[in-house]
Amino acid sequence: MEIKRKGDVEKGHVEYTGMSLRHEHVANENLPKINIFFTEGCEEQAHLISYGIEEEGLPRCGYETDAPFGDALEDTVKKGLGVAIGLDGSKAQIFCRQFKKSEPFMNYQDPSAETLRIIGKNAARILKHKPFILEE
């Protein structure tokens, strides 16, 4: 997962990666992805969420910010996938354009490492129209 400071976007930047020309992947800031907004010191937690999104096969990007929940809510309104995640040290929230816009769709208090992966999977499953993974 690439991590950026909010506002560090290079317009028109395209980066090519991959094993062969046939199966080339394009990393481009303009492609839609699930964005993870997190506070300073939460990089490890953001990576765990990112792994869950990756397991579902969707693109993702992380942004360090001072207002993760406000930025995640704002991101759902913009053009794109309409799903974003806000994360601080004790709370994680999934925001989705399709549901109540001013409130988080899913809210997690003090998530464990396994729960962080589930948060990423559930954010991706909103877009894939698959059943959610519920904690026991």
GUKOLLO-479715 format. One line per field, with one value per residue: residue in three letters; y, z negated, x negated of N, C-alpha, C in turn. Coordinates in nm, 2 decimals, decimal comma. Atoms other than C-alpha are relative to their C-alpha. Layout:
# GUKOLLO-479715
aa	c(ALA|...)
npy	c(Y|...)
npz	c(Z|...)
npx	c(X|...)
capy	c(Y|...)
capz	c(Z|...)
capx	c(X|...)
cpy	c(Y|...)
cpz	c(Z|...)
cpx	c(X|...)
END
This chain:
# GUKOLLO-479715
aa	c(MET|GLU|ILE|LYS|ARG|LYS|GLY|ASP|VAL|GLU|LYS|GLY|HIS|VAL|GLU|TYR|THR|GLY|MET|SER|LEU|ARG|HIS|GLU|HIS|VAL|ALA|ASN|GLU|ASN|LEU|PRO|LYS|ILE|ASN|ILE|PHE|PHE|THR|GLU|GLY|CYS|GLU|GLU|GLN|ALA|HIS|LEU|ILE|SER|TYR|GLY|ILE|GLU|GLU|GLU|GLY|LEU|PRO|ARG|CYS|GLY|TYR|GLU|THR|ASP|ALA|PRO|PHE|GLY|ASP|ALA|LEU|GLU|ASP|THR|VAL|LYS|LYS|GLY|LEU|GLY|VAL|ALA|ILE|GLY|LEU|ASP|GLY|SER|LYS|ALA|GLN|ILE|PHE|CYS|ARG|GLN|PHE|LYS|LYS|SER|GLU|PRO|PHE|MET|ASN|TYR|GLN|ASP|PRO|SER|ALA|GLU|THR|LEU|ARG|ILE|ILE|GLY|LYS|ASN|ALA|ALA|ARG|ILE|LEU|LYS|HIS|LYS|PRO|PHE|ILE|LEU|GLU|GLU)
npy	c(-0,12|-0,13|-0,09|-0,13|-0,11|-0,06|-0,11|0,03|0,07|-0,05|0,01|0,06|0,10|0,14|0,09|0,13|0,11|0,13|0,10|0,01|-0,10|0,05|-0,01|-0,12|-0,08|-0,14|-0,07|-0,14|-0,08|-0,03|0,12|0,01|0,10|-0,02|-0,08|0,02|-0,12|0,04|-0,10|0,03|0,11|0,11|0,06|0,15|0,03|-0,03|0,11|0,12|-0,02|0,01|0,15|0,05|-0,05|0,07|0,13|0,00|-0,04|-0,14|-0,09|-0,08|-0,10|-0,06|-0,14|-0,04|-0,13|-0,04|0,01|0,11|0,03|-0,10|0,02|0,12|-0,04|-0,09|0,08|0,07|-0,09|-0,03|0,10|0,12|0,12|-0,04|0,07|-0,04|0,04|-0,09|0,08|-0,06|0,10|0,08|0,01|0,01|-0,02|0,01|-0,09|0,04|-0,10|0,05|0,00|-0,13|-0,07|-0,07|0,09|0,12|0,12|0,09|-0,06|0,10|-0,06|0,08|0,12|0,09|0,02|0,08|-0,08|-0,09|0,07|0,02|-0,14|-0,01|0,09|-0,05|-0,12|0,05|0,08|-0,09|-0,02|0,12|0,05|0,13|-0,01|-0,05|0,08|-0,05|0,05|0,08)
npz	c(0,00|0,00|0,10|-0,04|0,09|-0,07|-0,08|-0,08|-0,12|-0,12|-0,11|-0,12|0,03|-0,02|0,03|-0,05|0,07|-0,04|-0,04|-0,14|-0,07|-0,01|0,13|0,06|0,09|-0,01|0,12|-0,04|0,10|-0,05|0,00|0,12|0,10|0,13|0,07|0,14|0,07|0,13|0,07|0,02|0,10|-0,03|-0,12|0,01|0,00|-0,13|-0,08|0,03|-0,07|-0,14|-0,04|-0,02|-0,12|-0,11|-0,01|-0,08|-0,13|-0,04|0,02|0,12|0,02|0,14|0,01|0,14|0,01|0,14|0,02|-0,08|-0,02|-0,08|-0,14|-0,06|-0,03|-0,12|-0,11|-0,06|-0,08|-0,13|-0,11|0,03|0,04|0,10|0,13|0,06|0,14|0,09|0,11|0,10|0,09|0,08|-0,08|-0,15|-0,05|-0,14|-0,06|-0,13|-0,06|-0,03|0,13|0,06|-0,04|0,11|0,11|-0,06|-0,03|0,11|0,10|0,08|0,12|0,04|-0,08|0,00|-0,13|-0,08|-0,03|-0,10|-0,13|-0,03|-0,04|-0,14|-0,08|-0,01|-0,09|-0,14|-0,02|-0,03|-0,15|-0,07|0,03|0,06|0,15|0,09|0,10|0,14|0,11|0,10)
npx	c(-0,09|0,07|-0,04|0,02|-0,05|-0,12|0,04|0,13|-0,04|0,06|-0,10|0,06|0,10|-0,04|0,11|-0,03|0,07|-0,05|0,10|0,02|-0,08|-0,13|-0,08|0,05|-0,10|0,02|-0,03|-0,03|-0,07|-0,13|-0,08|-0,08|0,05|-0,05|0,10|0,01|0,05|0,04|0,08|0,15|0,02|-0,09|0,04|-0,01|-0,14|-0,04|0,05|-0,08|-0,12|0,03|0,01|-0,14|-0,05|0,08|-0,05|-0,12|0,04|-0,03|0,11|-0,01|0,11|-0,01|0,04|0,01|-0,08|-0,04|-0,15|-0,03|-0,14|-0,05|0,05|-0,07|-0,14|0,02|0,04|-0,11|-0,08|0,07|-0,01|0,08|-0,08|-0,10|0,03|0,12|0,02|0,06|0,06|0,09|0,05|-0,10|-0,12|0,00|-0,14|-0,02|-0,10|-0,05|-0,09|-0,14|-0,07|-0,01|0,12|0,06|0,04|0,08|-0,08|0,04|0,08|0,08|0,07|0,12|0,00|0,12|0,07|-0,09|-0,12|0,04|-0,01|-0,15|-0,05|0,04|-0,08|-0,14|-0,01|0,01|-0,12|-0,11|0,01|-0,01|-0,13|0,02|-0,04|0,10|0,06|-0,03|0,08|-0,08)
capy	c(0,00|0,34|0,59|0,96|1,28|1,43|1,68|1,51|1,42|1,45|1,52|1,31|1,07|0,72|0,44|0,10|-0,22|-0,58|-0,90|-0,88|-0,64|-0,87|-0,86|-0,51|-0,32|0,05|0,25|0,59|0,85|0,90|0,54|0,48|0,30|0,26|0,53|0,47|0,79|0,75|0,96|0,97|0,65|0,43|0,31|-0,05|-0,06|0,10|-0,17|-0,45|-0,29|-0,26|-0,64|-0,71|-0,49|-0,66|-1,00|-0,90|-0,78|-0,41|-0,12|0,09|0,39|0,53|0,89|1,02|1,31|1,50|1,45|1,09|1,06|1,39|1,32|0,97|1,11|1,38|1,12|0,93|1,23|1,27|1,09|0,73|0,41|0,59|0,38|0,51|0,42|0,65|0,52|0,66|0,48|0,35|0,36|0,26|0,36|0,26|0,53|0,46|0,69|0,45|0,46|0,74|1,00|1,18|0,87|0,57|0,26|0,04|0,14|-0,06|0,03|-0,09|-0,33|-0,62|-0,71|-0,97|-0,72|-0,47|-0,72|-0,78|-0,40|-0,40|-0,70|-0,55|-0,22|-0,41|-0,64|-0,34|-0,28|-0,64|-0,70|-0,99|-1,08|-0,91|-1,08|-1,04|-1,07|-1,33)
capz	c(0,00|0,09|-0,19|-0,12|-0,32|-0,23|0,06|0,20|0,53|0,85|1,14|1,44|1,27|1,40|1,28|1,45|1,25|1,32|1,44|1,81|2,07|2,10|1,73|1,66|1,37|1,38|1,06|1,12|0,88|1,10|1,08|0,83|0,51|0,15|-0,05|-0,41|-0,62|-0,94|-1,21|-1,28|-1,45|-1,29|-0,99|-1,10|-1,16|-0,82|-0,66|-0,82|-0,68|-0,34|-0,34|-0,38|-0,09|0,12|0,03|0,19|0,50|0,50|0,52|0,21|0,09|-0,26|-0,36|-0,69|-0,81|-1,12|-1,06|-0,94|-0,98|-0,83|-0,53|-0,48|-0,49|-0,24|-0,02|0,03|0,18|0,45|0,78|0,73|0,56|0,27|-0,01|-0,25|-0,59|-0,88|-1,15|-1,47|-1,76|-1,92|-1,64|-1,28|-1,07|-0,72|-0,52|-0,22|0,03|0,08|-0,29|-0,54|-0,42|-0,75|-0,97|-0,93|-0,78|-1,02|-1,34|-1,53|-1,88|-1,97|-1,68|-1,70|-1,42|-1,29|-1,31|-1,11|-0,82|-0,84|-0,82|-0,49|-0,36|-0,45|-0,28|0,04|0,00|0,01|0,37|0,46|0,33|0,12|-0,24|-0,52|-0,77|-1,12|-1,43|-1,69)
capx	c(0,00|-0,13|-0,11|-0,08|-0,04|0,30|0,24|-0,08|0,08|-0,12|0,12|0,06|-0,18|-0,16|-0,38|-0,40|-0,48|-0,44|-0,62|-0,55|-0,40|-0,10|0,00|-0,11|0,05|0,09|0,07|0,23|0,35|0,66|0,78|1,06|0,96|1,06|0,88|0,77|0,73|0,53|0,37|-0,01|-0,13|0,14|-0,06|-0,07|0,30|0,36|0,14|0,35|0,67|0,50|0,42|0,79|0,88|0,60|0,73|1,06|0,87|0,94|0,70|0,63|0,42|0,34|0,32|0,19|0,41|0,51|0,89|0,93|1,30|1,39|1,16|1,31|1,66|1,55|1,39|1,71|1,88|1,61|1,61|1,48|1,58|1,76|1,61|1,35|1,21|1,12|0,88|0,73|0,57|0,89|1,15|1,21|1,51|1,62|1,80|2,01|2,18|2,48|2,58|2,63|2,38|2,32|2,27|2,03|2,17|1,97|1,80|1,53|1,40|1,04|1,01|0,76|0,52|0,77|1,06|0,85|0,82|1,20|1,26|1,06|1,25|1,59|1,51|1,42|1,73|1,96|1,84|1,84|2,19|2,07|2,19|2,00|1,78|1,92|1,72|1,83)
cpy	c(0,12|0,09|0,14|0,10|0,07|0,13|-0,02|-0,08|0,06|-0,02|-0,06|-0,11|-0,14|-0,09|-0,14|-0,10|-0,13|-0,09|0,00|0,11|-0,05|0,02|0,12|0,06|0,14|0,06|0,15|0,07|0,02|-0,12|-0,01|-0,11|0,03|0,07|-0,03|0,13|-0,03|0,11|-0,05|-0,11|-0,12|-0,07|-0,15|-0,05|0,02|-0,11|-0,13|0,02|-0,01|-0,15|-0,06|0,04|-0,08|-0,14|-0,01|0,05|0,14|0,09|0,09|0,10|0,05|0,14|0,03|0,14|0,03|-0,03|-0,13|-0,03|0,10|-0,02|-0,12|0,03|0,09|-0,07|-0,07|0,08|0,02|-0,11|-0,12|-0,11|0,03|-0,07|0,05|-0,04|0,10|-0,08|0,09|-0,11|-0,09|-0,03|-0,01|0,01|-0,02|0,10|-0,04|0,10|-0,06|0,00|0,14|0,08|0,07|-0,09|-0,12|-0,11|-0,11|0,07|-0,11|0,07|-0,10|-0,13|-0,07|-0,01|-0,08|0,09|0,11|-0,06|-0,01|0,14|0,02|-0,08|0,05|0,12|-0,04|-0,08|0,09|0,02|-0,12|-0,07|-0,14|0,01|0,05|-0,11|0,06|-0,06|-0,08|0,06)
cpz	c(0,00|-0,11|0,04|-0,10|0,08|0,08|0,08|0,13|0,12|0,12|0,12|-0,02|0,03|-0,02|0,04|-0,08|0,05|0,06|0,15|0,06|0,01|-0,12|-0,08|-0,09|0,01|-0,14|0,04|-0,10|0,04|0,00|-0,13|-0,09|-0,14|-0,08|-0,15|-0,06|-0,14|-0,07|-0,02|-0,11|0,03|0,13|0,00|0,01|0,14|0,10|-0,01|0,08|0,15|0,05|0,02|0,13|0,12|0,01|0,08|0,15|0,05|-0,03|-0,13|-0,02|-0,14|0,00|-0,15|-0,01|-0,14|-0,03|0,08|0,03|0,09|0,15|0,06|0,04|0,13|0,13|0,07|0,09|0,14|0,10|-0,03|-0,05|-0,11|-0,13|-0,05|-0,15|-0,08|-0,12|-0,09|-0,10|-0,06|0,08|0,14|0,05|0,15|0,04|0,14|0,06|0,01|-0,13|-0,06|0,02|-0,12|-0,12|0,06|0,02|-0,10|-0,09|-0,09|-0,11|-0,03|0,08|-0,01|0,14|0,09|0,05|0,11|0,14|0,04|0,04|0,15|0,09|0,01|0,08|0,14|0,03|0,03|0,15|0,08|-0,02|-0,05|-0,15|-0,08|-0,09|-0,13|-0,10|-0,10|-0,13)
cpx	c(-0,09|0,06|-0,04|0,05|0,11|-0,05|-0,13|0,03|-0,07|0,10|-0,07|-0,11|0,05|-0,13|0,04|-0,08|0,06|-0,11|-0,02|0,09|0,15|0,08|-0,05|0,11|-0,04|0,04|0,01|0,09|0,15|0,09|0,08|-0,05|0,06|-0,11|0,01|-0,07|-0,03|-0,08|-0,15|-0,01|0,09|-0,03|0,02|0,14|0,06|-0,05|0,09|0,14|-0,02|-0,01|0,14|0,06|-0,07|0,05|0,13|-0,03|0,03|-0,11|0,03|-0,12|0,02|-0,05|-0,01|0,06|0,03|0,15|0,04|0,15|0,07|-0,05|0,06|0,14|0,00|-0,03|0,11|0,09|-0,06|0,03|-0,10|0,08|0,10|-0,01|-0,13|-0,01|-0,08|-0,06|-0,08|-0,04|0,10|0,12|-0,02|0,14|-0,01|0,11|0,04|0,10|0,15|0,09|0,00|-0,14|-0,07|-0,04|-0,08|0,10|-0,03|-0,10|-0,06|-0,07|-0,12|-0,01|-0,14|-0,06|0,09|0,12|-0,04|0,00|0,15|0,05|-0,04|0,09|0,14|0,01|0,00|0,13|0,12|0,00|0,02|0,14|-0,01|0,04|-0,12|-0,05|0,03|-0,08|0,09|-0,02)
END
